Amino acid sequence: MSAWYDVHGDGPAVALIHAGVADSRMWEPQLHSLPDSHTVLRVDLPGFGRSPFESDAVDYCGALRAALDEAGIDRAALVGTSLGGNTALELALESPERVAALVLVGAGIDENAWSEEVKAFFTAEDNALQRGDIEAAVDENLRMWLAGPSRNLDAVDPGVRELVAEMQRNAFRLSEGHDNLHRVRLDPPESRRLGEVRVPTLVVTGDEDVDDIHRIADRLAAEIPGASRATVPGAAHLPSLERPAEFDRIVLGFLAEHGV
């Protein structure tokens, strides 16, 4: 399974893997800092950005691996947000020789028991899509993931709101006509194998993110051997986009600490 990617800079490799509410454009701020010291690969996972679905069997981990292969990158630190964090975790378990370090930002995990608040969001999003109202579905995502449960959307920079809305809108458009999509997963799943991770790992959340994401992050930090934990103030699910300077400081400091 192929995926669009681009490469910037020179140095130790870092792959940036976007959230499910976004695409590779969410990493634009990081292109002003990370390429000064690293080779930076951004990828659009299948169904996002410039990567249309090629099959109803969606292998995000395989697409990331293929992008690294095509770019000639044998080993990289993986920085992934949400869906991207989960994908990075899968690759670290499936192909540990390819991964130098992990930064898991608001990462999801399989077999998670979501709260009633998040389940209500999923229902509202699905209902909007079922009636063909993409804009309503986009708005649900902006309120849940970009603003977070305790902020109004007005608290988020208008340019960031517009970009995230366009990225999510595009993802919904790419999914039209694909009613039988299913994700290829690890077997056994990553949630049962966290103790197998053997690379330096940093778990990051925005302090305004939903409680479910903080609980998942706490579990990742507790069960991945040697993992460390960080929180970015004034941001929800996309701290790299909302607070890029603080995010970059944390991530570059972590990579330097581990010689990546």
MARBA-3410 file (N, C-alpha, C, O; in Angstrom, 1 decimal):
260
0.8,-1.2,0.0,0.0,0.0,0.0,0.9,1.2,0.0,1.7,1.4,0.9 ~ 0.7,2.1,-1.0,1.6,3.3,-1.1,1.0,4.5,-0.4,-0.2,4.5,0.0 ~ 1.8,5.5,-0.2,1.3,6.7,0.5,2.2,7.9,0.0,3.4,7.7,-0.2 ~ 1.6,9.0,-0.1,2.4,10.2,-0.5,3.3,10.6,0.7,2.9,10.5,1.9 ~ 4.5,11.1,0.4,5.4,11.6,1.4,6.3,12.7,0.8,6.4,12.8,-0.4
6.9,13.4,1.7,8.0,14.3,1.3,9.1,14.3,2.3,8.8,13.9,3.4 ~ 10.2,14.8,1.9,11.4,14.7,2.8,12.1,16.1,2.8,12.2,16.8,1.8 ~ 12.5,16.5,4.0,13.2,17.8,4.2,14.4,17.6,5.1,14.4,16.8,6.0 ~ 15.4,18.4,4.9,16.5,18.5,5.8,17.5,17.4,5.7,17.5,16.6,4.7 ~ 18.4,17.3,6.7,19.5,16.4,6.6,19.9,16.1,8.1,19.9,16.9,8.9
20.3,14.8,8.3,20.6,14.4,9.7,19.9,13.1,10.0,19.3,12.4,9.1 ~ 19.9,12.7,11.3,19.1,11.5,11.7,17.7,11.6,11.3,17.1,12.7,11.4 ~ 17.1,10.5,10.9,15.7,10.6,10.3,14.6,10.6,11.4,14.7,9.9,12.4 ~ 13.6,11.4,11.1,12.4,11.5,11.9,11.2,11.5,11.0,11.2,12.2,10.0 ~ 10.3,10.6,11.2,9.1,10.5,10.4,7.9,11.1,11.3,7.7,10.7,12.4
7.2,12.0,10.6,6.0,12.6,11.2,4.7,12.0,10.7,4.5,12.0,9.5 ~ 3.9,11.5,11.6,2.7,10.7,11.2,1.5,11.4,11.8,1.4,11.6,13.0 ~ 0.6,11.9,10.9,-0.5,12.8,11.3,-1.6,12.1,12.0,-1.7,10.9,12.1 ~ -2.5,12.9,12.6,-3.7,12.5,13.3,-4.8,12.1,12.3,-4.7,12.5,11.2 ~ -5.8,11.4,12.8,-7.0,11.1,12.0,-7.9,12.3,11.7,-8.7,12.1,10.8
-7.7,13.4,12.3,-8.5,14.6,12.1,-7.7,15.5,11.2,-8.0,16.7,11.0 ~ -6.6,15.0,10.6,-5.6,15.9,9.9,-5.0,15.1,8.7,-5.4,14.1,8.3 ~ -3.9,15.7,8.2,-3.0,15.0,7.2,-1.7,15.6,7.4,-1.4,16.3,8.4 ~ -0.8,15.4,6.5,0.6,15.8,6.7,0.8,17.3,6.8,1.8,17.8,7.3 ~ -0.2,18.1,6.4,-0.1,19.6,6.5,-0.1,20.0,8.0,0.3,21.2,8.3
-0.5,19.2,8.9,-0.5,19.6,10.3,0.9,19.8,10.8,1.1,20.4,11.8 ~ 1.9,19.3,10.1,3.3,19.4,10.5,4.0,20.5,9.9,5.2,20.7,10.0 ~ 3.3,21.4,9.2,4.0,22.6,8.6,4.8,23.4,9.6,6.0,23.8,9.3 ~ 4.4,23.6,10.9,5.2,24.4,11.8,6.6,23.7,12.1,7.6,24.3,12.3 ~ 6.5,22.3,12.1,7.8,21.6,12.4,8.8,21.7,11.3,10.0,21.4,11.5
8.3,22.0,10.1,9.3,22.1,9.0,10.1,23.4,9.1,11.1,23.6,8.3 ~ 9.8,24.2,10.1,10.7,25.4,10.4,11.7,25.2,11.4,12.6,26.0,11.7 ~ 11.7,24.0,12.0,12.7,23.7,13.1,13.4,22.3,12.9,14.6,22.3,13.0 ~ 12.6,21.3,12.8,13.2,19.9,12.8,14.2,19.7,11.6,15.3,19.1,11.9 ~ 14.0,20.2,10.4,15.0,19.9,9.3,16.3,20.6,9.5,17.3,20.3,8.8
16.5,21.5,10.5,17.8,22.1,10.8,18.7,21.0,11.3,20.0,21.2,11.2 ~ 18.2,20.0,11.9,19.0,19.0,12.6,18.7,17.5,12.2,19.4,16.6,12.5 ~ 17.6,17.4,11.4,17.2,16.0,11.1,16.7,15.9,9.7,16.3,16.9,9.1 ~ 16.7,14.7,9.1,16.0,14.4,7.9,14.6,14.1,8.3,14.3,13.2,9.1 ~ 13.6,14.9,7.8,12.2,14.8,8.2,11.4,14.3,7.1,11.3,14.9,6.0
10.7,13.2,7.3,9.7,12.7,6.4,8.3,12.9,6.9,8.0,12.5,8.1 ~ 7.5,13.5,6.1,6.0,13.6,6.4,5.3,12.6,5.5,5.7,12.4,4.3 ~ 4.3,12.0,6.0,3.5,11.0,5.2,2.0,11.3,5.3,1.5,11.8,6.3 ~ 1.3,11.1,4.2,-0.2,11.1,4.2,-0.6,9.6,4.2,-0.4,8.9,3.2 ~ -1.2,9.2,5.3,-1.7,7.8,5.4,-2.8,7.6,4.4,-3.4,8.6,4.0
-3.1,6.4,4.0,-4.2,6.1,3.1,-5.5,6.7,3.5,-5.9,6.5,4.7 ~ -6.2,7.4,2.6,-7.4,8.1,3.0,-7.3,9.5,3.5,-8.3,10.1,4.0 ~ -6.1,10.0,3.4,-5.8,11.4,4.0,-4.9,12.1,3.0,-4.1,11.6,2.3 ~ -5.1,13.5,3.0,-4.2,14.3,2.2,-4.2,13.9,0.7,-5.2,13.9,0.0 ~ -3.0,13.5,0.3,-2.8,13.2,-1.1,-2.7,11.7,-1.3,-2.1,11.2,-2.4
-3.2,10.9,-0.4,-3.1,9.4,-0.5,-4.5,8.8,-0.5,-5.1,8.6,0.5 ~ -5.1,8.6,-1.7,-6.5,8.0,-1.8,-6.4,6.5,-1.3,-5.3,5.9,-1.3 ~ -7.5,6.0,-1.0,-7.6,4.6,-0.7,-7.3,3.7,-1.9,-7.8,4.0,-3.0 ~ -6.5,2.7,-1.8,-6.2,1.8,-2.9,-6.9,0.5,-2.7,-7.0,-0.3,-3.6 ~ -7.4,0.2,-1.5,-8.1,-1.0,-1.2,-9.0,-0.8,0.0,-8.8,0.2,0.8
-10.0,-1.7,0.2,-10.8,-1.6,1.4,-10.1,-2.1,2.6,-10.5,-1.8,3.8 ~ -9.0,-2.8,2.4,-8.1,-3.3,3.6,-7.0,-2.2,3.7,-6.1,-2.1,2.9 ~ -7.2,-1.4,4.8,-6.3,-0.3,5.0,-5.2,-0.6,6.0,-5.4,-0.9,7.2 ~ -4.0,-0.6,5.5,-2.8,-1.0,6.3,-1.9,0.3,6.6,-1.0,0.6,5.8 ~ -2.2,1.0,7.6,-1.5,2.2,7.9,0.0,1.9,8.2,0.9,2.6,7.8
0.2,0.9,9.0,1.6,0.5,9.4,2.3,0.2,8.1,3.5,0.6,7.9 ~ 1.7,-0.6,7.2,2.4,-1.0,6.0,2.7,0.2,5.1,3.7,0.3,4.4 ~ 1.8,1.2,5.0,2.0,2.4,4.2,3.1,3.2,4.8,3.9,3.8,4.0 ~ 3.2,3.3,6.1,4.3,4.0,6.7,5.7,3.3,6.4,6.6,4.0,6.0 ~ 5.7,2.0,6.5,6.9,1.3,6.2,7.3,1.5,4.8,8.5,1.6,4.4
6.3,1.4,3.9,6.6,1.6,2.4,7.1,3.0,2.1,8.0,3.1,1.3 ~ 6.6,4.0,2.8,7.1,5.4,2.6,8.6,5.5,3.0,9.4,6.1,2.4 ~ 8.9,4.9,4.2,10.3,4.9,4.7,11.2,4.1,3.7,12.3,4.6,3.3 ~ 10.7,3.0,3.2,11.5,2.2,2.2,11.8,3.1,0.9,12.9,3.1,0.5 ~ 10.7,3.7,0.4,10.8,4.5,-0.8,11.8,5.7,-0.7,12.5,6.0,-1.6
11.7,6.2,0.5,12.6,7.4,0.8,14.0,7.0,1.1,14.9,7.8,1.3 ~ 14.3,5.7,1.2,15.6,5.2,1.5,16.0,5.3,3.0,17.2,5.5,3.3 ~ 15.0,5.3,3.9,15.3,5.5,5.3,15.1,4.2,6.0,14.1,3.6,6.1 ~ 16.2,3.7,6.5,16.2,2.3,7.1,15.7,2.4,8.5,15.1,1.4,9.0 ~ 16.0,3.5,9.2,15.6,3.6,10.7,15.3,5.0,11.0,16.0,6.0,10.5
14.3,5.3,11.7,13.8,6.6,12.0,13.2,6.7,13.4,12.7,5.7,13.9 ~ 13.3,7.9,14.0,12.4,8.2,15.1,11.0,8.5,14.6,10.9,9.2,13.6 ~ 10.0,8.0,15.2,8.6,8.2,14.8,7.9,9.1,15.7,7.8,8.8,16.9 ~ 7.4,10.2,15.2,6.6,11.1,15.9,5.2,11.1,15.4,4.9,11.5,14.2 ~ 4.2,10.5,16.1,2.9,10.3,15.6,1.8,10.8,16.5,1.9,10.7,17.8
0.8,11.5,16.0,-0.3,12.0,16.8,-1.5,11.2,16.5,-1.9,11.0,15.4 ~ -2.2,10.8,17.6,-3.5,10.1,17.5,-3.4,8.9,16.7,-2.7,8.0,17.1 ~ -4.1,8.8,15.6,-4.0,7.7,14.7,-2.5,7.5,14.3,-2.0,6.3,14.2 ~ -1.8,8.6,14.0,-0.4,8.5,13.7,0.5,7.9,14.8,1.4,7.1,14.6 ~ 0.1,8.2,16.1,0.8,7.6,17.2,0.6,6.1,17.3,1.5,5.4,17.6
-0.7,5.7,17.1,-1.0,4.3,17.1,-0.3,3.6,16.0,0.2,2.5,16.2 ~ -0.2,4.2,14.8,0.5,3.6,13.7,2.0,3.5,14.0,2.6,2.4,13.7 ~ 2.6,4.5,14.6,4.0,4.4,15.0,4.3,3.3,16.0,5.2,2.6,15.9 ~ 3.4,3.2,16.9,3.5,2.1,17.9,3.4,0.7,17.2,4.2,-0.2,17.6 ~ 2.5,0.6,16.3,2.4,-0.7,15.5,3.8,-1.0,14.8,4.2,-2.1,14.9
4.3,0.0,14.2,5.6,-0.3,13.4,6.7,-0.6,14.4,7.6,-1.5,14.1 ~ 6.7,0.0,15.6,7.8,-0.3,16.6,7.7,-1.7,17.1,8.7,-2.3,17.4 ~ 6.5,-2.2,17.1,6.3,-3.6,17.5,6.5,-4.6,16.4,7.1,-5.7,16.6 ~ 6.1,-4.2,15.2,6.2,-5.1,14.1,7.6,-5.2,13.5,8.1,-6.3,13.2 ~ 8.3,-4.0,13.4,9.6,-3.9,12.8,10.5,-3.1,13.7,10.9,-2.0,13.3
10.9,-3.6,14.9,11.6,-2.8,15.9,12.9,-2.3,15.3,13.4,-1.2,15.8 ~ 13.5,-3.0,14.4,14.8,-2.6,13.8,14.7,-1.3,13.0,15.7,-0.7,12.7 ~ 13.5,-0.9,12.6,13.3,0.3,11.8,13.1,1.6,12.7,13.0,2.7,12.1 ~ 13.0,1.4,14.0,12.5,2.5,14.9,13.6,2.9,15.9,14.1,2.0,16.6 ~ 14.0,4.1,15.8,15.1,4.6,16.8,14.5,5.1,18.1,15.1,5.0,19.1
13.3,5.7,18.0,12.6,6.3,19.2,11.2,6.5,18.8,10.8,6.6,17.6 ~ 10.3,6.7,19.8,8.9,6.9,19.6,8.5,8.2,20.4,8.8,8.3,21.6 ~ 7.7,9.0,19.7,7.0,10.1,20.4,5.5,9.9,20.1,5.1,10.1,18.9 ~ 4.8,9.5,21.1,3.3,9.2,20.9,2.5,10.4,21.5,2.5,10.6,22.7 ~ 1.8,11.1,20.6,1.2,12.3,20.9,-0.4,12.1,20.9,-0.9,11.8,19.8
-1.0,12.1,22.1,-2.4,11.8,22.1,-2.8,10.6,21.4,-3.8,10.5,20.7 ~ -2.0,9.5,21.5,-2.1,8.3,20.7,-3.4,7.5,21.1,-3.7,7.5,22.3 ~ -4.0,7.0,20.1,-5.1,6.0,20.4,-4.5,4.6,20.6,-3.3,4.4,20.4 ~ -5.4,3.7,21.0,-5.0,2.3,21.2,-6.2,1.5,20.9,-7.3,1.9,21.2 ~ -5.9,0.2,20.5,-7.1,-0.7,20.2,-7.6,-1.2,21.6,-7.0,-1.0,22.6
-8.8,-1.8,21.5,-9.5,-2.4,22.7,-9.7,-1.3,23.8,-9.6,-1.7,25.0 ~ -9.9,-0.1,23.4,-10.1,0.9,24.5,-11.6,1.1,24.8,-12.4,1.1,23.9 ~ -11.9,1.3,26.0,-13.3,1.5,26.4,-13.5,3.0,26.5,-13.1,3.7,27.5 ~ -14.1,3.6,25.5,-14.3,5.0,25.4,-15.4,5.5,26.4,-16.3,4.7,26.7 ~ -15.3,6.7,26.8,-16.2,7.3,27.7,-17.5,7.6,27.0,-17.6,7.6,25.8
-18.6,7.9,27.8,-19.9,8.2,27.1,-19.7,9.5,26.3,-20.4,9.6,25.3 ~ -18.9,10.4,26.8,-18.7,11.7,26.0,-18.1,11.4,24.6,-18.6,12.0,23.6 ~ -17.1,10.6,24.5,-16.5,10.3,23.2,-17.4,9.4,22.4,-17.5,9.6,21.2 ~ -18.1,8.5,23.0,-19.1,7.7,22.2,-20.2,8.6,21.7,-20.7,8.3,20.6 ~ -20.6,9.6,22.4,-21.6,10.5,21.9,-21.1,11.3,20.7,-21.8,11.5,19.7
-19.8,11.6,20.7,-19.2,12.3,19.6,-19.2,11.4,18.4,-19.6,11.8,17.3 ~ -18.8,10.1,18.5,-18.8,9.2,17.4,-20.2,9.0,16.8,-20.3,9.0,15.6 ~ -21.2,9.0,17.7,-22.6,8.9,17.2,-23.0,10.1,16.4,-23.6,10.0,15.3 ~ -22.7,11.3,16.9,-23.0,12.6,16.2,-22.3,12.7,14.9,-22.9,13.1,13.9 ~ -21.0,12.3,14.9,-20.3,12.3,13.6,-20.9,11.4,12.6,-21.1,11.7,11.4
-21.2,10.2,13.0,-21.7,9.2,12.1,-23.1,9.6,11.6,-23.4,9.4,10.4 ~ -23.9,10.2,12.5,-25.3,10.6,12.1,-25.1,11.7,11.0,-25.9,11.7,10.0 ~ -24.2,12.6,11.2,-24.0,13.7,10.2,-23.5,13.1,8.9,-24.0,13.6,7.8 ~ -22.7,12.2,8.9,-22.2,11.6,7.6,-23.3,10.8,7.0,-23.4,10.8,5.7 ~ -24.1,10.1,7.8,-25.2,9.3,7.2,-26.2,10.2,6.4,-26.8,9.7,5.4
-26.4,11.4,6.9,-27.3,12.3,6.2,-26.6,13.1,5.2,-27.2,14.0,4.6 ~ -25.3,12.9,5.0,-24.6,13.6,3.9,-24.2,15.0,4.3,-23.8,15.8,3.4 ~ -24.1,15.3,5.6,-23.8,16.6,6.1,-22.3,16.7,6.5,-22.0,16.6,7.7 ~ -21.4,16.8,5.6,-20.0,16.8,5.9,-19.6,17.9,6.8,-18.8,17.7,7.7 ~ -20.2,19.1,6.6,-19.8,20.2,7.4,-20.2,20.0,8.8,-19.4,20.5,9.7
-21.3,19.4,9.1,-21.7,19.1,10.5,-20.7,18.1,11.1,-20.3,18.3,12.3 ~ -20.3,17.1,10.3,-19.3,16.2,10.8,-18.0,16.8,11.1,-17.3,16.5,12.1 ~ -17.6,17.7,10.2,-16.3,18.5,10.4,-16.4,19.3,11.7,-15.5,19.3,12.6 ~ -17.6,20.0,11.9,-17.8,20.8,13.1,-17.7,19.9,14.4,-17.1,20.4,15.4 ~ -18.3,18.7,14.4,-18.2,17.8,15.5,-16.7,17.5,15.9,-16.3,17.5,17.0
-15.9,17.3,14.8,-14.5,17.0,15.1,-13.7,18.2,15.6,-12.9,18.0,16.5 ~ -14.0,19.3,15.1,-13.4,20.5,15.6,-13.6,20.8,17.0,-12.7,21.1,17.8 ~ -14.9,20.6,17.4,-15.3,20.8,18.8,-14.6,19.8,19.7,-14.1,20.1,20.8 ~ -14.6,18.5,19.3,-14.1,17.5,20.2,-12.6,17.4,20.3,-12.1,17.4,21.4 ~ -11.9,17.5,19.1,-10.5,17.3,19.1,-9.7,18.5,19.0,-8.6,18.6,19.6
-10.1,19.5,18.3,-9.3,20.8,18.2,-9.5,21.6,19.5,-8.5,22.1,20.1 ~ -10.8,21.9,19.8,-11.0,22.7,21.0,-10.8,22.0,22.3,-10.3,22.5,23.3 ~ -11.3,20.7,22.3,-11.3,19.9,23.6,-12.6,20.2,24.4,-13.3,21.1,24.0 ~ -12.8,19.5,25.4,-14.0,19.5,26.2,-14.3,20.8,27.0,-15.4,21.1,27.3 ~ -13.2,21.5,27.3,-13.4,22.7,28.2,-13.2,24.0,27.5,-13.2,25.1,28.2
-13.0,24.0,26.2,-12.7,25.3,25.5,-13.8,25.5,24.4,-14.3,24.6,23.9 ~ -14.0,26.8,24.1,-14.8,27.1,22.9,-13.9,27.2,21.7,-12.7,27.5,21.9 ~ -14.4,26.9,20.6,-13.6,26.9,19.4,-12.9,28.3,19.1,-11.9,28.4,18.5 ~ -13.6,29.3,19.6,-13.1,30.7,19.5,-11.7,30.9,20.2,-11.0,31.8,19.9 ~ -11.4,29.9,21.1,-10.1,30.0,21.8,-8.9,29.5,20.9,-7.8,29.7,21.2
-9.3,28.9,19.8,-8.3,28.4,18.9,-8.0,29.4,17.7,-8.9,30.0,17.2 ~ -6.8,29.5,17.4,-6.4,30.4,16.3,-7.2,30.2,15.0,-7.3,29.0,14.6 ~ -7.8,31.2,14.4,-8.7,31.0,13.2,-8.0,30.3,12.1,-8.6,29.5,11.4 ~ -6.7,30.5,11.9,-5.9,29.8,10.8,-5.8,28.4,11.1,-5.9,27.6,10.2 ~ -5.6,28.0,12.3,-5.5,26.6,12.7,-6.9,25.9,12.5,-7.0,24.8,12.0
-8.0,26.6,12.9,-9.3,26.1,12.8,-9.6,25.8,11.3,-10.1,24.7,10.9 ~ -9.2,26.8,10.4,-9.5,26.6,9.0,-8.7,25.5,8.4,-9.2,24.7,7.6 ~ -7.4,25.3,8.8,-6.6,24.3,8.3,-7.1,22.9,8.7,-7.3,22.0,7.9 ~ -7.5,22.7,10.0,-7.9,21.4,10.4,-9.3,21.1,9.8,-9.5,19.9,9.5 ~ -10.2,22.1,9.6,-11.4,21.8,9.0,-11.2,21.3,7.6,-11.9,20.4,7.1
-10.3,21.9,6.8,-10.0,21.5,5.4,-9.4,20.1,5.4,-9.8,19.3,4.5 ~ -8.5,19.8,6.3,-7.9,18.5,6.3,-8.9,17.4,6.6,-9.0,16.4,6.0 ~ -9.8,17.7,7.6,-10.9,16.7,8.0,-11.9,16.6,6.8,-12.3,15.5,6.5 ~ -12.3,17.7,6.2,-13.2,17.7,5.1,-12.7,16.9,4.0,-13.4,16.1,3.4 ~ -11.4,17.0,3.7,-10.8,16.2,2.6,-10.8,14.7,2.9,-11.0,13.9,2.0
-10.5,14.4,4.2,-10.6,13.0,4.6,-12.0,12.4,4.4,-12.1,11.3,3.9 ~ -13.0,13.1,4.7,-14.3,12.7,4.5,-14.6,12.5,3.1,-15.3,11.5,2.7 ~ -14.2,13.4,2.2,-14.4,13.3,0.8,-13.7,12.0,0.2,-14.3,11.3,-0.6 ~ -12.5,11.8,0.7,-11.7,10.6,0.2,-12.4,9.3,0.6,-12.2,8.3,0.0 ~ -13.1,9.3,1.7,-13.8,8.1,2.2,-15.1,7.8,1.5,-15.7,6.7,1.6
-15.6,8.8,0.7,-16.9,8.6,0.0,-16.8,7.4,-1.0,-15.9,7.4,-1.7 ~ -17.8,6.6,-0.9,-17.9,5.4,-1.8,-17.1,4.2,-1.3,-17.1,3.2,-1.9 ~ -16.5,4.3,-0.1,-15.7,3.2,0.5,-16.5,2.8,1.8,-16.1,3.2,2.9 ~ -17.5,2.0,1.6,-18.3,1.6,2.7,-17.9,0.4,3.4,-18.4,0.0,4.5 ~ -16.9,-0.3,2.9,-16.4,-1.6,3.5,-15.0,-1.5,3.9,-14.3,-2.5,4.0
-14.5,-0.3,4.3,-13.1,-0.2,4.8,-12.9,-0.9,6.1,-13.8,-0.9,7.0 ~ -11.8,-1.6,6.2,-11.4,-2.2,7.4,-9.9,-2.1,7.6,-9.1,-2.2,6.6 ~ -9.5,-1.9,8.8,-8.1,-1.6,9.1,-7.3,-3.0,9.4,-7.8,-3.8,10.1 ~ -6.2,-3.1,8.7,-5.3,-4.3,9.0,-4.6,-4.0,10.4,-4.0,-2.9,10.5 ~ -4.7,-4.9,11.3,-4.2,-4.7,12.7,-3.2,-5.7,13.0,-3.1,-6.8,12.4
-2.3,-5.4,14.0,-1.4,-6.4,14.5,-2.2,-7.5,15.2,-3.3,-7.3,15.7 ~ -1.6,-8.7,15.2,-2.2,-9.9,15.9,-1.1,-10.6,16.6,-0.2,-11.3,15.9 ~ -1.0,-10.6,17.9,-1.9,-9.9,18.9,-1.8,-8.4,18.8,-0.8,-7.9,18.3 ~ -2.8,-7.7,19.2,-2.9,-6.2,19.1,-1.9,-5.5,20.0,-1.4,-6.1,21.0 ~ -1.6,-4.3,19.7,-0.6,-3.5,20.4,-0.9,-3.3,21.9,0.0,-3.2,22.7
-2.2,-3.3,22.2,-2.6,-3.0,23.6,-2.1,-4.2,24.5,-1.9,-3.9,25.7 ~ -1.9,-5.3,24.0,-1.4,-6.5,24.8,0.1,-6.7,24.7,0.6,-7.6,25.3 ~ 0.8,-5.7,24.0,2.2,-5.9,23.8,3.0,-4.7,24.1,4.2,-4.6,23.7 ~ 2.5,-3.8,24.9,3.2,-2.6,25.3,4.5,-2.9,25.9,5.5,-2.1,25.8 ~ 4.6,-3.9,26.7,5.9,-4.3,27.4,7.0,-4.7,26.5,8.1,-4.9,26.9
6.6,-5.0,25.2,7.6,-5.4,24.2,8.4,-4.2,23.6,9.4,-4.5,22.9 ~ 7.9,-3.0,23.8,8.5,-1.9,23.1,9.9,-1.7,23.8,10.1,-1.7,25.0 ~ 10.9,-1.6,22.9,12.3,-1.5,23.4,13.1,-0.3,22.9,14.3,-0.3,22.8 ~ 12.4,0.8,22.6,13.0,2.0,22.1,12.7,3.1,23.1,11.6,3.1,23.7 ~ 13.5,4.2,23.2,13.1,5.3,24.0,11.8,5.9,23.5,11.5,6.1,22.3
10.9,6.1,24.5,9.5,6.5,24.2,9.1,7.7,25.1,9.3,7.7,26.3 ~ 8.5,8.7,24.4,8.0,9.9,25.0,6.5,9.9,24.7,6.1,9.8,23.6 ~ 5.7,10.0,25.8,4.2,10.1,25.6,3.8,11.5,25.9,4.1,12.0,27.0 ~ 3.1,12.2,25.0,2.8,13.6,25.1,1.3,13.8,24.9,0.6,13.1,24.1 ~ 0.7,14.7,25.7,-0.7,15.1,25.5,-0.8,16.6,25.6,0.1,17.3,26.3
-1.8,17.2,25.0,-2.2,18.6,25.2,-3.0,18.6,26.5,-3.9,17.7,26.7 ~ -2.9,19.6,27.3,-3.6,19.6,28.6,-5.1,19.8,28.4,-5.9,19.5,29.3 ~ -5.5,20.3,27.2,-6.9,20.5,27.0,-7.6,19.3,26.3,-8.8,19.4,25.9 ~ -6.9,18.2,26.1,-7.5,17.1,25.4,-8.5,16.4,26.3,-8.5,16.6,27.5 ~ -9.3,15.5,25.6,-10.3,14.8,26.4,-9.7,13.8,27.4,-8.5,13.4,27.2
-10.4,13.6,28.5,-9.9,12.7,29.5,-9.5,11.3,29.0,-8.5,10.8,29.5 ~ -10.2,10.8,28.1,-9.9,9.5,27.5,-8.4,9.4,27.0,-7.7,8.4,27.3 ~ -8.0,10.5,26.3,-6.7,10.5,25.8,-5.6,10.6,26.9,-4.6,9.9,26.8 ~ -5.9,11.3,27.9,-5.0,11.4,29.0,-4.9,10.0,29.7,-3.8,9.6,30.1 ~ -6.0,9.3,29.8,-6.0,7.9,30.4,-5.1,7.0,29.6,-4.3,6.2,30.1
-5.3,7.0,28.3,-4.5,6.2,27.4,-3.1,6.5,27.5,-2.2,5.6,27.6 ~ -2.7,7.8,27.6,-1.4,8.2,27.7,-0.7,7.7,29.0,0.4,7.3,29.0 ~ -1.5,7.8,30.1,-1.0,7.3,31.3,-0.7,5.8,31.3,0.3,5.3,31.8 ~ -1.6,5.1,30.6,-1.3,3.7,30.4,-0.1,3.4,29.6,0.7,2.5,29.9 ~ 0.1,4.1,28.5,1.2,3.9,27.6,2.5,4.2,28.4,3.5,3.4,28.3
2.5,5.3,29.2,3.7,5.7,29.9,4.0,4.6,31.0,5.2,4.4,31.4 ~ 3.0,4.0,31.6,3.2,3.0,32.7,3.6,1.7,32.1,4.4,1.0,32.8 ~ 3.1,1.3,31.0,3.4,-0.1,30.5,4.5,-0.2,29.5,5.1,-1.3,29.3 ~ 4.9,0.9,28.8,6.1,0.9,27.9,7.3,1.1,28.7,7.5,2.1,29.4 ~ 8.2,0.1,28.7,9.4,0.2,29.6,10.2,1.5,29.4,10.6,1.8,28.3
10.4,2.2,30.5,11.3,3.4,30.5,10.6,4.6,29.9,11.3,5.6,29.7 ~ 9.3,4.6,29.5,8.7,5.7,28.8,8.6,6.9,29.7,8.5,6.8,31.0 ~ 8.7,8.1,29.1,8.6,9.3,29.9,7.3,10.0,29.4,6.7,9.7,28.4 ~ 6.9,11.0,30.1,5.6,11.7,29.9,5.7,13.2,29.9,6.5,13.7,30.7 ~ 5.0,13.9,29.0,5.1,15.3,28.9,3.7,15.8,28.6,2.9,15.1,27.9
3.4,17.0,29.0,2.1,17.7,28.7,2.4,19.1,28.1,3.2,19.8,28.6 ~ 1.7,19.4,27.0,1.8,20.8,26.4,0.7,21.6,26.9,-0.5,21.3,26.6 ~ 0.9,22.7,27.5,-0.2,23.6,28.0,-0.8,24.3,26.9,-0.2,24.7,25.9 ~ -2.1,24.6,27.0,-2.8,25.5,26.1,-3.1,24.8,24.8,-3.2,25.5,23.7 ~ -3.2,23.5,24.7,-3.5,22.8,23.5,-4.3,21.6,23.8,-4.3,21.0,24.9
-5.1,21.1,22.8,-5.9,19.9,22.9,-5.2,18.8,22.2,-4.1,18.4,22.5 ~ -5.9,18.2,21.1,-5.4,17.0,20.5,-4.3,17.2,19.5,-3.6,16.2,19.1 ~ -4.0,18.5,19.1,-3.0,18.7,18.1,-2.0,19.8,18.7,-1.9,20.9,18.2 ~ -1.2,19.4,19.7,-0.3,20.4,20.3,0.8,20.9,19.4,1.3,22.0,19.5 ~ 1.2,20.0,18.4,2.3,20.5,17.5,1.8,21.6,16.6,2.6,22.4,16.1
0.5,21.7,16.4,-0.1,22.8,15.6,-0.5,24.0,16.4,-0.3,25.1,15.9 ~ -1.0,23.7,17.6,-1.4,24.9,18.4,-0.3,25.5,19.2,-0.2,26.8,19.3 ~ 0.7,24.8,19.6,1.8,25.3,20.4,3.1,24.7,19.9,3.8,24.0,20.5 ~ 3.5,25.1,18.6,4.6,24.5,18.0,5.9,24.7,18.7,6.8,23.8,18.7 ~ 6.2,25.9,19.2,7.5,26.2,19.8,7.7,25.3,21.0,8.7,24.7,21.2
6.6,25.1,21.9,6.8,24.3,23.1,6.9,22.8,22.7,7.6,22.1,23.2 ~ 6.1,22.4,21.7,6.1,21.0,21.2,7.5,20.7,20.7,8.0,19.7,21.0 ~ 8.0,21.6,19.8,9.3,21.3,19.2,10.4,21.2,20.3,11.3,20.4,20.2 ~ 10.3,22.1,21.3,11.3,22.1,22.4,11.3,20.8,23.1,12.4,20.2,23.4 ~ 10.1,20.2,23.4,10.0,19.0,24.1,10.5,17.8,23.2,11.3,17.0,23.7
10.1,17.8,22.0,10.5,16.7,21.1,12.0,16.7,20.8,12.6,15.7,20.9 ~ 12.5,17.9,20.4,13.9,17.9,20.1,14.8,17.7,21.3,15.9,17.1,21.2 ~ 14.3,18.1,22.5,15.1,17.8,23.7,15.1,16.3,24.0,16.1,15.7,24.4 ~ 14.0,15.6,23.8,13.9,14.2,24.0,14.8,13.4,23.0,15.5,12.5,23.4 ~ 14.8,13.8,21.7,15.6,13.2,20.7,17.1,13.4,21.0,17.9,12.5,20.9
17.5,14.6,21.4,18.9,14.9,21.8,19.3,14.1,23.0,20.4,13.6,23.0 ~ 18.4,13.9,23.9,18.7,13.1,25.1,19.1,11.7,24.8,19.9,11.1,25.5 ~ 18.5,11.2,23.7,18.7,9.8,23.4,19.5,9.6,22.1,19.6,8.6,21.5 ~ 20.2,10.7,21.7,21.2,10.6,20.7,20.6,10.4,19.3,21.2,9.7,18.4 ~ 19.4,10.9,19.1,18.7,10.7,17.8,18.7,12.0,17.0,18.1,12.0,15.9
END
